[in-house]
Structure formats: C-alpha cells, structure tokens
Amino acid sequence: MTISQKSLDFLLTNYVTNSRDWFNEHKNEYREFVVEPLAELVTKLTPGMLEIDSGFIIEPKIDKTISRIHRDMRIPQNRNKSRYRQNSWIVFIRDKKLYNGLPGFYFEIYPGGFGYGMGYYQASTASMKTMREMLLDEEPSAKKAVEAYEKQKIFTIEGEEYKRPRYLDAPKNLHPWLERKGLSLVHDSEDFDLLFSENLADVIMNNFKKIAPVYHFLIDVEARRIHKSV
C-alpha cells in the first residue's frame, strides 16, 4: 500500500482531536493508512540502504525503523502539546538512540507534505568538533563528502548556526559545514504526485545514494571521536 491523502488526513485529525479514546477507536485506520505504507517503504528501501551501510536496523516495525505516534507525556516540555505527533517517520540508523547518537537517513510525512534526508538528529559537541577538524585538515572522506554535496541539487545543509561566524578564514564552501552546532542534509517537498506514487522509494533511494559519501564521512567522524576519547 502506498502513502495516500488518507495517511495525511489521519495524522492531522488525530493530532487536532488529541483524544486517546478517538485514537483507540481508529487504530485500524492508523495501521492501514500510516504504519503499513511506511513499513512497505522501509522494505522497498532496505536493499539499497544496506548497500550504504550493512549495519542499519531494517525491521519495518514501530520502535525499530518506524516512529511512535505518541509523545512521551512524562517529559515536561511535552505536557502542553498534543499527546500525538502530526508527523510520522522512518529512520535508517545503526542504533535506535537519536539524541547525541549516530547519523542516519530519514523520511517523514506530515499534513503539508513530506521530507527526507540524512545527518544527526542532535549532534554532540564532540562530534561537531571532530567534523570541523577533519574538514579543515582535508581528510579524504571529508573531501569526498564536500564534493558529493556540491554535485547534487536536492539537499541543503541545515542545523543551528552560531550567532557570530567563527571560521571566516576557512574556504567559503566549508562555511555551511563549519558554522553550525549540528548538521543535517534536508529536502522538503509538497510534490504529492510523487508522495502518493509507486515511484517514491526509487526516487528517495536514488537521492540517498548521492549523499552516501557524506554519511560515510560522518561515520568516520564518529570513529575518530571515539578513538580520541579512549
């Protein structure tokens, strides 16, 4: 089953209704319109993703590659929000830990469209410091990452920027990488024809392959960071 308008409609209605009773009454719709299409997408992407990294978690299940729709209401900052998220996503990562964890690839849907990309969910200070050092030292995997990013036109670099530039003397093309506290390559879209089509997985996979060198660079960053901390 492909993602459909019903998938997006369910996410919005559930988010706005914000009712445990309503969600429980419509659990079958959640599974049919949200979980099953995302699981099918995971399955279609898996062969290509394993070519990028054979260590990825690939089980097409909630809490493995598919996000939960429930927020954790024990977290104080969630208590004034809807108990349900208005987006659902899949992620390919070596470890389920997201905060200060390893980089990974993601795809998400939300009422207004969809997005996909790769990078850190929340990069650690040590990871970003190591990444900058490797970029400035022109390490081989860093150079390949920058070249791959500059060759493609799908993804843009995002992440919280420093309020004041710190690397004005560095090459200009490295500024988007260096002047941030985190790093992700992101593409957002309102192309619903693509989102609802059978070709979605092929398009995503083709674009993920374009930025695979950036992923491999970030994995090198993590290996260097761990080595330095030992």
C-alpha positions in Angstrom: 0.0 0.0 0.0 1.3 3.4 -0.9 1.1 6.6 1.2 -2.1 8.4 0.4 -4.1 11.5 1.2 -5.8 9.3 3.9 -2.4 9.0 5.6 -2.0 12.7 5.9 -5.7 13.3 6.8 -5.4 10.7 9.7 -2.2 12.4 11.1 -3.9 15.8 11.1 -7.2 14.7 12.5 -5.6 12.6 15.2 -3.3 15.5 16.2 -6.1 18.0 16.4 -8.6 15.7 18.1 -5.9 14.8 20.7 -8.0 12.1 22.3 -6.9 8.7 23.5 -10.5 7.4 23.0 -10.6 8.7 19.4 -7.2 7.2 18.6 -8.2 3.8 20.1 -11.4 3.8 18.1 -9.4 4.5 14.9 -6.4 2.3 15.5 -7.2 0.2 12.4 -7.0 3.3 10.3 -3.7 4.3 11.8 -2.3 0.9 11.0 -3.8 0.8 7.5 -3.0 4.4 6.4 0.2 5.2 8.3 2.0 2.2 9.7 1.6 -0.2 6.8 2.6 2.2 4.0 5.7 3.3 6.0 6.6 -0.4 6.6 6.3 -1.1 2.9 8.5 1.9 2.2 11.1 0.5 4.6 11.0 -2.9 2.9 11.5 -1.3 -0.5 14.4 0.9 0.6 16.2 -1.8 2.6 18.3 -3.4 -0.2 19.7 0.0 -1.2 20.2 1.2 2.4 22.2 -2.0 3.2 24.5 -1.2 0.3 25.2 2.1 2.0 25.6 0.6 5.5 25.1 -3.1 6.3 24.8 -2.2 9.9 21.5 -0.4 9.6 18.5 -1.5 11.7 16.0 -2.6 9.0 13.0 -4.2 10.7 9.8 -2.5 9.4 8.3 -2.1 12.8 7.4 0.7 15.2 10.3 1.4 17.5 12.7 -0.2 15.0 12.6 1.9 11.8 9.1 3.4 12.3 8.4 6.2 14.8 5.8 6.2 17.5 2.9 8.5 17.0 2.5 9.0 20.8 4.5 11.7 22.6 6.1 10.8 25.9 4.0 12.9 28.2 6.3 12.3 31.1 8.7 14.8 29.5 7.8 18.3 30.9 8.1 20.2 27.6 5.5 17.8 26.0 2.8 18.4 28.6 1.4 21.5 26.8 1.3 19.7 23.4 -1.0 17.2 21.8 -0.3 13.7 23.1 0.1 12.7 19.4 2.6 13.9 16.8 1.3 15.3 13.5 4.2 13.6 11.6 5.4 10.0 11.3 8.8 9.0 10.0 11.1 6.1 9.2 14.8 6.1 10.0 17.8 4.0 9.0 20.4 4.1 11.7 22.8 1.7 13.3 21.5 2.4 16.8 18.0 3.4 17.9 19.5 6.2 20.1 18.8 9.5 18.4 19.9 12.2 20.9 23.7 12.6 20.6 23.7 9.4 18.6 25.0 8.3 15.2 24.0 9.9 11.9 21.2 8.3 10.0 18.8 8.6 7.0 15.2 9.6 7.5 11.9 10.1 5.6 8.8 11.7 7.2 5.3 12.6 6.2 3.2 15.4 7.7 -0.1 17.1 6.7 1.6 19.6 4.5 3.9 17.3 2.6 7.0 15.2 3.2 10.7 15.4 3.8 13.8 13.2 3.8 17.5 13.5 4.3 20.5 12.4 6.4 22.5 13.6 9.3 22.4 13.9 13.1 19.2 14.2 15.0 21.1 16.1 17.6 24.9 16.1 17.2 27.2 16.1 20.2 29.6 18.9 20.7 32.5 16.4 20.4 31.2 15.1 17.0 30.9 18.6 15.5 34.4 19.5 16.8 35.8 16.4 15.2 33.9 17.0 12.0 35.4 20.5 11.7 38.9 19.3 12.4 38.6 16.7 9.6 37.2 19.2 7.1 39.9 21.7 7.8 42.6 19.0 7.6 41.2 18.0 4.2 40.8 14.4 5.2 40.0 12.1 2.2 36.4 11.2 3.4 35.8 14.9 4.2 36.8 16.0 0.7 34.6 13.3 -0.9 31.7 14.4 1.3 32.0 18.1 0.2 32.4 17.1 -3.4 29.3 14.9 -3.3 27.2 17.6 -1.6 28.3 20.2 -4.1 27.4 17.9 -7.1 23.8 17.4 -6.1 20.9 19.9 -6.0 18.4 18.1 -3.9 19.5 18.5 -0.3 20.5 21.6 1.6 22.6 21.7 4.8 20.7 22.7 7.9 21.5 22.9 11.6 21.6 25.6 14.3 24.1 28.2 13.3 26.4 30.2 15.5 25.3 33.7 16.2 28.7 35.0 15.1 30.9 33.5 12.4 33.9 31.6 13.8 35.6 30.4 10.6 35.9 33.4 8.3 39.4 32.4 7.2 38.2 29.0 6.1 37.4 28.3 2.4 33.9 29.7 1.6 32.4 26.4 0.5 33.2 25.0 4.0 31.3 27.7 5.9 27.9 25.9 5.8 29.6 22.9 7.4 31.7 24.7 10.0 29.4 27.4 11.3 26.9 25.1 12.9 26.1 23.3 16.1 24.5 20.4 14.2 24.4 19.1 10.7 21.7 17.5 8.5 21.1 17.4 4.8 17.4 18.1 4.2 14.9 18.1 1.4 11.3 19.1 2.0 8.6 18.8 -0.7 4.9 19.3 -1.5 5.1 17.1 -4.6 2.0 15.0 -3.7 2.0 13.2 -7.0 5.4 11.8 -6.1 4.5 11.1 -2.5 1.4 9.0 -3.5 3.2 7.2 -6.3 4.7 3.8 -6.7 8.0 5.5 -7.7 8.6 7.2 -4.3 11.1 4.6 -3.0 13.1 4.7 -6.2 13.4 8.5 -6.1 14.3 8.5 -2.5 16.9 5.8 -2.9 18.5 7.5 -5.9 18.8 10.7 -4.0 20.1 9.0 -0.8 22.9 7.4 -2.9 24.0 10.9 -4.0 24.8 11.8 -0.4 26.1 8.5 0.8 29.7 9.9 0.8 28.5 12.5 3.4 27.1 9.7 5.5 30.4 7.7 5.3 32.3 10.9 6.3 30.1 11.3 9.4 30.7 7.7 10.3 34.4 8.4 10.0 33.8 11.4 12.3 32.3 9.1 14.9 35.1 6.6 14.7 37.7 9.4 15.1 35.7 10.9 18.0 35.6 7.5 19.8 39.3 6.9 19.2 40.2 10.3 20.6 38.1 9.7 23.8 39.8 6.3 24.6 
